[in-house]
Amino acid sequence: MLPRMSAEAPKKRLRPGRRPPSGLAHLRLRPVTGSELGTLVGHRRAMFEAIGGFSAEDLDRADPRYRRWVRGRLANGRAEAVLAWLDGAAIGSAVIWYREDQPRPSSSALRVPYLMSVYVDPAYRGRGIATRLTEFLVARARTRGFPRVLLHASRFGRSVYARLGFERTWEMRWGGPYRSLPEGPERRRGRTFQGPGRRRSPRGRLR
Ligand SMILES: CC(C)(COP(=O)(O)OP(=O)(O)OC[C@H]1O[C@@H](n2cnc3c(N)ncnc32)[C@H](O)[C@@H]1OP(=O)(O)O)[C@@H](O)C(=O)NCCC(=O)NCCS
C-alpha cells in the first residue's frame, strides 16, 4: 500500500517573502484558468505515465472523466489548481481538493484539503518546483482555515512532502478495483531511499 500522508500545518519553508531557489527567479505560480484545463489534464496523465502501471487505453478513458470532474470542482470552489510557469511554458501543476470529511471530536470541519496531481516536467525536476507548488497550495488551505492537509504520495513525491512536514498515517483499504501501483526505490541525492515502513506482501510484492 502506498503511504497516505498528512501534515499538521507544515511550518518549514512556508515563510512569505522567501527568496526563490537559484534559477527559479522567473517561476510564477498562477491559478488555472478555463482555457488551461487541457494542460492540467495533460499533466495529470503524464503523472500517471511516470508512476506506471496504466495502459494508454486506461489513460484515454480517464482523461475526459478527470477533465469533467476537476472542471466542476474548480467552478464551485471545491478545488483549486495551480500551474507553474517558467519562460512562457507551463512546466508543472498541482491541485488541492476540499473533499468531504466527517465531524470529529478534534474538529467540526466537514471538509479536508487533499493535495493531488502534483506534476513537474522531467526537464525541470530537482529544482524545488514541486516544493513550491506544495507550499503554495498548503498555504491556500491554511488561509481558508484548514489546519491539516492530506495526500497520497507516489514514490517520487514522498521525499518532497516529508521534507515539508508531511507524516505517514495509518489509512487502510480493503478490496475494490484499486491495485498496488508499481513500486521502486526513489532516489535521494545519490542514495536509495526505501521509504518509511514499506513491507513485502506475502506474495513478495512491495506494497
Ligand atoms: C514528484 C515530483 C512532482 C517532484 O518534482 P520536483 O520539482 O523535482 O520536486 P522538488 O524539486 O521540489 O524536490 C525534488 C528534489 O529536488 C531537491 N531540490 C529542491 N529544491 C532544489 C533546488 N533549488 N535545487 C536543487 N535541488 C532541489 C529536493 O531536495 C528533492 O531532493 P530529494 O528528492 O533527493 O529529497 C516529480 O518528480 C514528478 O512530477 N514525478 C512524477 C509524478 C508524480 O509522482 N507526482 C507526485 C504524485 S504524489
Ligand as a Chemical Component Dictionary entry (heavy atoms), coordinates in Angstrom:
data_LIG
# 
_chem_comp.id                   LIG 
_chem_comp.type                 NON-POLYMER 
_chem_comp.pdbx_formal_charge   0 
_chem_comp.three_letter_code    LIG 
# 
loop_
_chem_comp_atom.comp_id 
_chem_comp_atom.atom_id 
_chem_comp_atom.alt_atom_id 
_chem_comp_atom.type_symbol 
_chem_comp_atom.charge 
_chem_comp_atom.model_Cartn_x 
_chem_comp_atom.model_Cartn_y 
_chem_comp_atom.model_Cartn_z 
_chem_comp_atom.pdbx_ordinal 
LIG C1  C1  C 0 7.340  14.160 -7.611  1  
LIG C2  C2  C 0 7.664  15.373 -8.465  2  
LIG C3  C3  C 0 6.420  16.214 -8.616  3  
LIG C4  C4  C 0 8.779  16.169 -7.770  4  
LIG O1  O1  O 0 9.014  17.356 -8.534  5  
LIG P1  P1  P 0 10.346 18.238 -8.325  6  
LIG O2  O2  O 0 10.047 19.589 -8.830  7  
LIG O3  O3  O 0 11.505 17.519 -8.905  8  
LIG O4  O4  O 0 10.456 18.254 -6.742  9  
LIG P2  P2  P 0 11.464 19.198 -5.904  10 
LIG O5  O5  O 0 12.497 19.760 -6.834  11 
LIG O6  O6  O 0 10.675 20.121 -5.081  12 
LIG O7  O7  O 0 12.125 18.133 -4.956  13 
LIG C5  C5  C 0 12.802 17.044 -5.563  14 
LIG C6  C6  C 0 14.261 17.045 -5.169  15 
LIG O8  O8  O 0 14.889 18.230 -5.589  16 
LIG C7  C7  C 0 15.592 18.794 -4.484  17 
LIG N1  N1  N 0 15.548 20.249 -4.567  18 
LIG C8  C8  C 0 14.604 21.053 -4.060  19 
LIG N2  N2  N 0 14.940 22.329 -4.308  20 
LIG C9  C9  C 0 16.095 22.307 -5.024  21 
LIG C10 C10 C 0 16.914 23.292 -5.596  22 
LIG N3  N3  N 0 16.644 24.581 -5.501  23 
LIG N4  N4  N 0 17.996 22.880 -6.271  24 
LIG C11 C11 C 0 18.290 21.582 -6.383  25 
LIG N5  N5  N 0 17.545 20.593 -5.861  26 
LIG C12 C12 C 0 16.461 20.959 -5.173  27 
LIG C13 C13 C 0 14.838 18.355 -3.303  28 
LIG O9  O9  O 0 15.671 18.384 -2.157  29 
LIG C14 C14 C 0 14.457 16.968 -3.701  30 
LIG O10 O10 O 0 15.542 16.084 -3.491  31 
LIG P3  P3  P 0 15.288 14.631 -2.891  32 
LIG O11 O11 O 0 14.107 14.029 -3.639  33 
LIG O12 O12 O 0 16.579 13.969 -3.197  34 
LIG O13 O13 O 0 14.983 14.830 -1.449  35 
LIG C15 C15 C 0 8.183  14.957 -9.870  36 
LIG O14 O14 O 0 9.238  14.030 -9.711  37 
LIG C16 C16 C 0 7.113  14.304 -10.729 38 
LIG O15 O15 O 0 6.360  15.007 -11.401 39 
LIG N6  N6  N 0 7.050  12.949 -10.697 40 
LIG C17 C17 C 0 6.061  12.196 -11.481 41 
LIG C18 C18 C 0 4.650  12.412 -10.978 42 
LIG C19 C19 C 0 4.496  12.127 -9.502  43 
LIG O16 O16 O 0 4.880  11.082 -8.994  44 
LIG N7  N7  N 0 3.913  13.109 -8.794  45 
LIG C20 C20 C 0 3.699  13.034 -7.371  46 
LIG C21 C21 C 0 2.361  12.468 -7.083  47 
LIG S1  S1  S 0 2.128  12.281 -5.322  48 
# 
loop_
_chem_comp_bond.comp_id 
_chem_comp_bond.atom_id_1 
_chem_comp_bond.atom_id_2 
_chem_comp_bond.value_order 
_chem_comp_bond.pdbx_ordinal 
LIG C1  C2  SING 1  
LIG C2  C3  SING 2  
LIG C2  C4  SING 3  
LIG C2  C15 SING 4  
LIG C4  O1  SING 5  
LIG O1  P1  SING 6  
LIG P1  O2  DOUB 7  
LIG P1  O3  SING 8  
LIG P1  O4  SING 9  
LIG O4  P2  SING 10 
LIG P2  O5  DOUB 11 
LIG P2  O6  SING 12 
LIG P2  O7  SING 13 
LIG O7  C5  SING 14 
LIG C5  C6  SING 15 
LIG C6  O8  SING 16 
LIG C6  C14 SING 17 
LIG O8  C7  SING 18 
LIG C7  N1  SING 19 
LIG C7  C13 SING 20 
LIG N1  C8  SING 21 
LIG N1  C12 SING 22 
LIG C8  N2  DOUB 23 
LIG N2  C9  SING 24 
LIG C9  C10 SING 25 
LIG C9  C12 DOUB 26 
LIG C10 N3  SING 27 
LIG C10 N4  DOUB 28 
LIG N4  C11 SING 29 
LIG C11 N5  DOUB 30 
LIG N5  C12 SING 31 
LIG C13 O9  SING 32 
LIG C13 C14 SING 33 
LIG C14 O10 SING 34 
LIG O10 P3  SING 35 
LIG P3  O11 DOUB 36 
LIG P3  O12 SING 37 
LIG P3  O13 SING 38 
LIG C15 O14 SING 39 
LIG C15 C16 SING 40 
LIG C16 O15 DOUB 41 
LIG C16 N6  SING 42 
LIG N6  C17 SING 43 
LIG C17 C18 SING 44 
LIG C18 C19 SING 45 
LIG C19 O16 DOUB 46 
LIG C19 N7  SING 47 
LIG N7  C20 SING 48 
LIG C20 C21 SING 49 
LIG C21 S1  SING 50 
# 
